[in-house]
Amino acid sequence: MNIFDVLGPVMVGPSSSHTAGAVRIGLMTRRLLGEQPSLARILMYGSFAATGKGHGTDRALVAGLLGMYPDDMGIPESLDRAEEEGMAVEFGEAKIKDAHPNSVILEVKGASGRELQVQASSLGGGRIMVNKLDGIDVNCTCEMPTLIVHNLDQPGHVAEVASMLSHKSVNIANMRLYRNRRGGAAVMVLETDQDIPEESIRWLEHLEGVTKVTYINVDE
Protein backbone atom coordinates (compact mmCIF):
# COMPACT_ATOMS: atom_id res chain seq x y z
CA MET A 1 0.00 0.00 0.00
CA ASN A 2 1.22 3.52 -0.79
CA ILE A 3 0.06 6.97 0.26
CA PHE A 4 -2.06 7.27 -2.92
CA ASP A 5 -4.11 4.26 -1.77
CA VAL A 6 -4.86 6.03 1.53
CA LEU A 7 -5.47 9.60 0.42
CA GLY A 8 -6.84 9.03 -3.06
CA PRO A 9 -6.17 11.13 -6.17
CA VAL A 10 -6.10 14.90 -6.54
CA MET A 11 -9.12 15.46 -8.75
CA VAL A 12 -12.01 17.61 -9.89
CA GLY A 13 -15.39 16.00 -9.16
CA PRO A 14 -17.26 14.19 -6.40
CA SER A 15 -16.09 10.58 -6.79
CA SER A 16 -12.73 8.92 -7.36
CA SER A 17 -14.41 6.01 -9.18
CA HIS A 18 -16.84 8.01 -11.29
CA THR A 19 -14.61 11.00 -11.94
CA ALA A 20 -10.87 10.44 -11.45
CA GLY A 21 -11.01 6.84 -12.65
CA ALA A 22 -13.20 7.80 -15.59
CA VAL A 23 -10.77 10.54 -16.66
CA ARG A 24 -7.92 8.04 -16.53
CA ILE A 25 -9.89 5.54 -18.63
CA GLY A 26 -10.47 8.21 -21.27
CA LEU A 27 -6.83 9.31 -21.17
CA MET A 28 -5.61 5.72 -21.44
CA THR A 29 -7.90 5.14 -24.42
CA ARG A 30 -6.44 8.23 -26.10
CA ARG A 31 -2.91 6.91 -25.52
CA LEU A 32 -3.80 3.47 -26.82
CA LEU A 33 -5.31 4.98 -29.97
CA GLY A 34 -2.23 7.14 -30.40
CA GLU A 35 -4.15 10.32 -31.17
CA GLN A 36 -7.16 12.35 -30.10
CA PRO A 37 -10.34 10.64 -31.31
CA SER A 38 -12.48 12.39 -33.88
CA LEU A 39 -15.36 10.04 -33.03
CA ALA A 40 -16.15 8.39 -29.70
CA ARG A 41 -18.99 6.05 -28.81
CA ILE A 42 -19.15 5.64 -25.03
CA LEU A 43 -21.19 2.75 -23.63
CA MET A 44 -21.50 2.73 -19.84
CA TYR A 45 -22.36 -0.26 -17.68
CA GLY A 46 -23.62 -0.88 -14.15
CA SER A 47 -23.12 1.97 -11.69
CA PHE A 48 -21.56 4.07 -14.43
CA ALA A 49 -24.77 3.79 -16.43
CA ALA A 50 -27.11 4.21 -13.44
CA THR A 51 -25.53 7.19 -11.68
CA GLY A 52 -22.69 8.27 -13.94
CA LYS A 53 -24.37 11.34 -15.38
CA GLY A 54 -25.05 12.77 -11.93
CA HIS A 55 -21.46 12.12 -10.90
CA GLY A 56 -20.10 13.64 -14.11
CA THR A 57 -18.76 10.35 -15.47
CA ASP A 58 -19.77 11.29 -19.01
CA ARG A 59 -17.81 14.54 -18.84
CA ALA A 60 -14.88 12.82 -17.12
CA LEU A 61 -14.54 10.18 -19.84
CA VAL A 62 -14.63 12.81 -22.57
CA ALA A 63 -12.13 14.96 -20.65
CA GLY A 64 -9.67 12.06 -20.68
CA LEU A 65 -10.17 11.55 -24.41
CA LEU A 66 -9.29 15.23 -24.81
CA GLY A 67 -6.04 14.69 -22.92
CA MET A 68 -7.06 16.15 -19.56
CA TYR A 69 -5.91 14.82 -16.20
CA PRO A 70 -8.11 14.23 -13.10
CA ASP A 71 -7.14 17.59 -11.55
CA ASP A 72 -7.94 19.65 -14.67
CA MET A 73 -10.43 22.42 -13.87
CA GLY A 74 -11.82 22.17 -17.41
CA ILE A 75 -13.43 18.75 -16.85
CA PRO A 76 -16.97 20.11 -16.27
CA GLU A 77 -16.85 21.82 -19.69
CA SER A 78 -15.36 18.86 -21.56
CA LEU A 79 -18.46 18.19 -23.68
CA ASP A 80 -18.41 21.76 -24.99
CA ARG A 81 -14.69 21.56 -25.65
CA ALA A 82 -15.13 18.26 -27.52
CA GLU A 83 -17.63 19.94 -29.82
CA GLU A 84 -15.27 22.87 -30.35
CA GLU A 85 -12.42 20.52 -31.26
CA GLY A 86 -14.53 18.46 -33.66
CA MET A 87 -14.86 15.33 -31.56
CA ALA A 88 -18.24 13.70 -32.14
CA VAL A 89 -19.45 11.94 -28.99
CA GLU A 90 -22.29 9.45 -28.60
CA PHE A 91 -23.42 7.88 -25.31
CA GLY A 92 -25.24 4.62 -24.70
CA GLU A 93 -25.53 1.69 -22.31
CA ALA A 94 -23.37 -1.42 -22.56
CA LYS A 95 -24.39 -5.02 -21.99
CA ILE A 96 -21.39 -6.80 -20.52
CA LYS A 97 -21.36 -10.18 -18.81
CA ASP A 98 -19.71 -10.48 -15.38
CA ALA A 99 -18.07 -7.05 -15.51
CA HIS A 100 -17.06 -4.69 -12.72
CA PRO A 101 -20.00 -2.35 -11.90
CA ASN A 102 -17.95 0.71 -12.89
CA SER A 103 -17.22 -0.41 -16.44
CA VAL A 104 -17.36 1.23 -19.83
CA ILE A 105 -16.72 0.37 -23.47
CA LEU A 106 -15.19 3.10 -25.61
CA GLU A 107 -15.27 2.74 -29.38
CA VAL A 108 -13.02 5.41 -30.83
CA LYS A 109 -11.74 6.46 -34.23
CA GLY A 110 -8.99 8.94 -35.03
CA ALA A 111 -8.55 11.32 -37.92
CA SER A 112 -5.93 8.90 -39.30
CA GLY A 113 -8.63 6.24 -39.67
CA ARG A 114 -7.28 4.12 -36.84
CA GLU A 115 -10.03 2.49 -34.75
CA LEU A 116 -9.98 0.93 -31.30
CA GLN A 117 -12.41 -0.62 -28.84
CA VAL A 118 -11.46 -0.48 -25.16
CA GLN A 119 -13.31 -2.08 -22.25
CA ALA A 120 -12.11 -0.73 -18.91
CA SER A 121 -13.23 -0.44 -15.31
CA SER A 122 -12.67 2.05 -12.49
CA LEU A 123 -11.53 0.20 -9.37
CA GLY A 124 -11.70 3.04 -6.84
CA GLY A 125 -9.18 5.59 -5.65
CA GLY A 126 -8.59 6.66 -9.25
CA ARG A 127 -7.16 3.25 -10.21
CA ILE A 128 -8.29 1.59 -13.42
CA MET A 129 -8.09 -1.73 -15.22
CA VAL A 130 -8.03 -2.08 -19.00
CA ASN A 131 -9.98 -5.32 -19.44
CA LYS A 132 -10.13 -5.77 -23.21
CA LEU A 133 -8.66 -4.30 -26.39
CA ASP A 134 -10.62 -4.95 -29.57
CA GLY A 135 -12.45 -7.77 -27.80
CA ILE A 136 -9.33 -9.59 -26.57
CA ASP A 137 -8.60 -9.87 -22.84
CA VAL A 138 -5.58 -7.88 -21.62
CA ASN A 139 -6.37 -7.07 -17.95
CA CYS A 140 -3.64 -4.52 -17.24
CA THR A 141 -3.54 -1.53 -14.88
CA CYS A 142 -0.88 0.25 -16.96
CA GLU A 143 0.67 1.55 -13.72
CA MET A 144 4.10 0.38 -14.93
CA PRO A 145 5.68 0.78 -18.36
CA THR A 146 3.43 -1.47 -20.43
CA LEU A 147 4.04 -3.03 -23.83
CA ILE A 148 1.05 -4.48 -25.70
CA VAL A 149 1.86 -6.49 -28.82
CA HIS A 150 -0.86 -7.74 -31.19
CA ASN A 151 0.40 -10.58 -33.35
CA LEU A 152 -0.63 -13.65 -35.27
CA ASP A 153 -0.74 -16.73 -33.05
CA GLN A 154 2.47 -18.27 -34.40
CA PRO A 155 5.61 -19.74 -32.81
CA GLY A 156 8.49 -17.38 -32.08
CA HIS A 157 6.85 -14.04 -31.34
CA VAL A 158 7.15 -14.30 -27.54
CA ALA A 159 10.80 -15.28 -27.85
CA GLU A 160 11.52 -12.36 -30.21
CA VAL A 161 10.02 -9.82 -27.81
CA ALA A 162 11.71 -11.30 -24.74
CA SER A 163 15.07 -11.44 -26.52
CA MET A 164 14.80 -7.80 -27.62
CA LEU A 165 14.00 -6.63 -24.08
CA SER A 166 16.89 -8.66 -22.66
CA HIS A 167 19.25 -7.11 -25.23
CA LYS A 168 18.13 -3.64 -24.08
CA SER A 169 18.53 -4.59 -20.37
CA VAL A 170 14.80 -4.22 -19.77
CA ASN A 171 13.44 -6.57 -17.10
CA ILE A 172 9.98 -8.10 -17.52
CA ALA A 173 7.97 -7.70 -14.31
CA ASN A 174 4.77 -9.35 -15.54
CA MET A 175 3.74 -11.03 -18.77
CA ARG A 176 0.36 -12.33 -19.92
CA LEU A 177 -0.63 -14.01 -23.16
CA TYR A 178 -4.08 -14.08 -24.76
CA ARG A 179 -5.54 -15.29 -28.03
CA ASN A 180 -9.02 -15.47 -29.53
CA ARG A 181 -8.41 -18.95 -30.99
CA ARG A 182 -5.60 -21.27 -31.96
CA GLY A 183 -3.75 -19.80 -34.92
CA GLY A 184 -5.83 -16.61 -34.78
CA ALA A 185 -5.18 -13.21 -33.23
CA ALA A 186 -3.01 -13.04 -30.13
CA VAL A 187 -1.97 -10.37 -27.65
CA MET A 188 0.95 -10.28 -25.25
CA VAL A 189 0.93 -7.76 -22.40
CA LEU A 190 4.24 -7.04 -20.70
CA GLU A 191 4.87 -4.77 -17.73
CA THR A 192 8.52 -3.79 -17.32
CA ASP A 193 10.76 -2.33 -14.64
CA GLN A 194 12.53 0.00 -17.07
CA ASP A 195 11.39 2.19 -19.94
CA ILE A 196 11.58 0.63 -23.39
CA PRO A 197 13.60 2.61 -25.97
CA GLU A 198 11.68 4.15 -28.85
CA GLU A 199 13.83 2.38 -31.44
CA SER A 200 12.89 -0.97 -29.92
CA ILE A 201 9.19 -0.19 -30.33
CA ARG A 202 9.78 0.73 -33.99
CA TRP A 203 11.73 -2.53 -34.49
CA LEU A 204 8.84 -4.57 -33.11
CA GLU A 205 6.37 -2.82 -35.42
CA HIS A 206 8.23 -4.13 -38.46
CA LEU A 207 8.42 -7.77 -37.37
CA GLU A 208 6.59 -10.19 -39.65
CA GLY A 209 3.39 -11.39 -37.98
CA VAL A 210 3.13 -8.40 -35.63
CA THR A 211 0.00 -6.39 -36.43
CA LYS A 212 0.12 -3.62 -33.81
CA VAL A 213 2.40 -2.42 -31.03
CA THR A 214 1.34 -0.08 -28.23
CA TYR A 215 3.67 1.22 -25.55
CA ILE A 216 2.39 3.08 -22.51
CA ASN A 217 4.95 5.06 -20.52
CA VAL A 218 3.43 5.98 -17.15
CA ASP A 219 5.67 9.06 -16.91
CA GLU A 220 4.29 10.64 -20.08
C-alpha positions in Angstrom: 0.0 0.0 0.0 1.2 3.5 -0.8 0.1 7.0 0.3 -2.1 7.3 -2.9 -4.1 4.3 -1.8 -4.9 6.0 1.5 -5.5 9.6 0.4 -6.8 9.0 -3.1 -6.2 11.1 -6.2 -6.1 14.9 -6.5 -9.1 15.5 -8.7 -12.0 17.6 -9.9 -15.4 16.0 -9.2 -17.3 14.2 -6.4 -16.1 10.6 -6.8 -12.7 8.9 -7.4 -14.4 6.0 -9.2 -16.8 8.0 -11.3 -14.6 11.0 -11.9 -10.9 10.4 -11.5 -11.0 6.8 -12.7 -13.2 7.8 -15.6 -10.8 10.5 -16.7 -7.9 8.0 -16.5 -9.9 5.5 -18.6 -10.5 8.2 -21.3 -6.8 9.3 -21.2 -5.6 5.7 -21.4 -7.9 5.1 -24.4 -6.4 8.2 -26.1 -2.9 6.9 -25.5 -3.8 3.5 -26.8 -5.3 5.0 -30.0 -2.2 7.1 -30.4 -4.2 10.3 -31.2 -7.2 12.4 -30.1 -10.3 10.6 -31.3 -12.5 12.4 -33.9 -15.4 10.0 -33.0 -16.2 8.4 -29.7 -19.0 6.0 -28.8 -19.2 5.6 -25.0 -21.2 2.7 -23.6 -21.5 2.7 -19.8 -22.4 -0.3 -17.7 -23.6 -0.9 -14.1 -23.1 2.0 -11.7 -21.6 4.1 -14.4 -24.8 3.8 -16.4 -27.1 4.2 -13.4 -25.5 7.2 -11.7 -22.7 8.3 -13.9 -24.4 11.3 -15.4 -25.0 12.8 -11.9 -21.5 12.1 -10.9 -20.1 13.6 -14.1 -18.8 10.3 -15.5 -19.8 11.3 -19.0 -17.8 14.5 -18.8 -14.9 12.8 -17.1 -14.5 10.2 -19.8 -14.6 12.8 -22.6 -12.1 15.0 -20.7 -9.7 12.1 -20.7 -10.2 11.6 -24.4 -9.3 15.2 -24.8 -6.0 14.7 -22.9 -7.1 16.2 -19.6 -5.9 14.8 -16.2 -8.1 14.2 -13.1 -7.1 17.6 -11.5 -7.9 19.6 -14.7 -10.4 22.4 -13.9 -11.8 22.2 -17.4 -13.4 18.7 -16.8 -17.0 20.1 -16.3 -16.8 21.8 -19.7 -15.4 18.9 -21.6 -18.5 18.2 -23.7 -18.4 21.8 -25.0 -14.7 21.6 -25.6 -15.1 18.3 -27.5 -17.6 19.9 -29.8 -15.3 22.9 -30.4 -12.4 20.5 -31.3 -14.5 18.5 -33.7 -14.9 15.3 -31.6 -18.2 13.7 -32.1 -19.4 11.9 -29.0 -22.3 9.5 -28.6 -23.4 7.9 -25.3 -25.2 4.6 -24.7 -25.5 1.7 -22.3 -23.4 -1.4 -22.6 -24.4 -5.0 -22.0 -21.4 -6.8 -20.5 -21.4 -10.2 -18.8 -19.7 -10.5 -15.4 -18.1 -7.0 -15.5 -17.1 -4.7 -12.7 -20.0 -2.3 -11.9 -17.9 0.7 -12.9 -17.2 -0.4 -16.4 -17.4 1.2 -19.8 -16.7 0.4 -23.5 -15.2 3.1 -25.6 -15.3 2.7 -29.4 -13.0 5.4 -30.8 -11.7 6.5 -34.2 -9.0 8.9 -35.0 -8.5 11.3 -37.9 -5.9 8.9 -39.3 -8.6 6.2 -39.7 -7.3 4.1 -36.8 -10.0 2.5 -34.8 -10.0 0.9 -31.3 -12.4 -0.6 -28.8 -11.5 -0.5 -25.2 -13.3 -2.1 -22.3 -12.1 -0.7 -18.9 -13.2 -0.4 -15.3 -12.7 2.0 -12.5 -11.5 0.2 -9.4 -11.7 3.0 -6.8 -9.2 5.6 -5.7 -8.6 6.7 -9.2 -7.2 3.3 -10.2 -8.3 1.6 -13.4 -8.1 -1.7 -15.2 -8.0 -2.1 -19.0 -10.0 -5.3 -19.4 -10.1 -5.8 -23.2 -8.7 -4.3 -26.4 -10.6 -5.0 -29.6 -12.5 -7.8 -27.8 -9.3 -9.6 -26.6 -8.6 -9.9 -22.8 -5.6 -7.9 -21.6 -6.4 -7.1 -18.0 -3.6 -4.5 -17.2 -3.5 -1.5 -14.9 -0.9 0.3 -17.0 0.7 1.5 -13.7 4.1 0.4 -14.9 5.7 0.8 -18.4 3.4 -1.5 -20.4 4.0 -3.0 -23.8 1.0 -4.5 -25.7 1.9 -6.5 -28.8 -0.9 -7.7 -31.2 0.4 -10.6 -33.4 -0.6 -13.7 -35.3 -0.7 -16.7 -33.1 2.5 -18.3 -34.4 5.6 -19.7 -32.8 8.5 -17.4 -32.1 6.9 -14.0 -31.3 7.1 -14.3 -27.5 10.8 -15.3 -27.9 11.5 -12.4 -30.2 10.0 -9.8 -27.8 11.7 -11.3 -24.7 15.1 -11.4 -26.5 14.8 -7.8 -27.6 14.0 -6.6 -24.1 16.9 -8.7 -22.7 19.2 -7.1 -25.2 18.1 -3.6 -24.1 18.5 -4.6 -20.4 14.8 -4.2 -19.8 13.4 -6.6 -17.1 10.0 -8.1 -17.5 8.0 -7.7 -14.3 4.8 -9.3 -15.5 3.7 -11.0 -18.8 0.4 -12.3 -19.9 -0.6 -14.0 -23.2 -4.1 -14.1 -24.8 -5.5 -15.3 -28.0 -9.0 -15.5 -29.5 -8.4 -18.9 -31.0 -5.6 -21.3 -32.0 -3.7 -19.8 -34.9 -5.8 -16.6 -34.8 -5.2 -13.2 -33.2 -3.0 -13.0 -30.1 -2.0 -10.4 -27.6 0.9 -10.3 -25.2 0.9 -7.8 -22.4 4.2 -7.0 -20.7 4.9 -4.8 -17.7 8.5 -3.8 -17.3 10.8 -2.3 -14.6 12.5 0.0 -17.1 11.4 2.2 -19.9 11.6 0.6 -23.4 13.6 2.6 -26.0 11.7 4.1 -28.9 13.8 2.4 -31.4 12.9 -1.0 -29.9 9.2 -0.2 -30.3 9.8 0.7 -34.0 11.7 -2.5 -34.5 8.8 -4.6 -33.1 6.4 -2.8 -35.4 8.2 -4.1 -38.5 8.4 -7.8 -37.4 6.6 -10.2 -39.6 3.4 -11.4 -38.0 3.1 -8.4 -35.6 0.0 -6.4 -36.4 0.1 -3.6 -33.8 2.4 -2.4 -31.0 1.3 -0.1 -28.2 3.7 1.2 -25.5 2.4 3.1 -22.5 5.0 5.1 -20.5 3.4 6.0 -17.2 5.7 9.1 -16.9 4.3 10.6 -20.1 
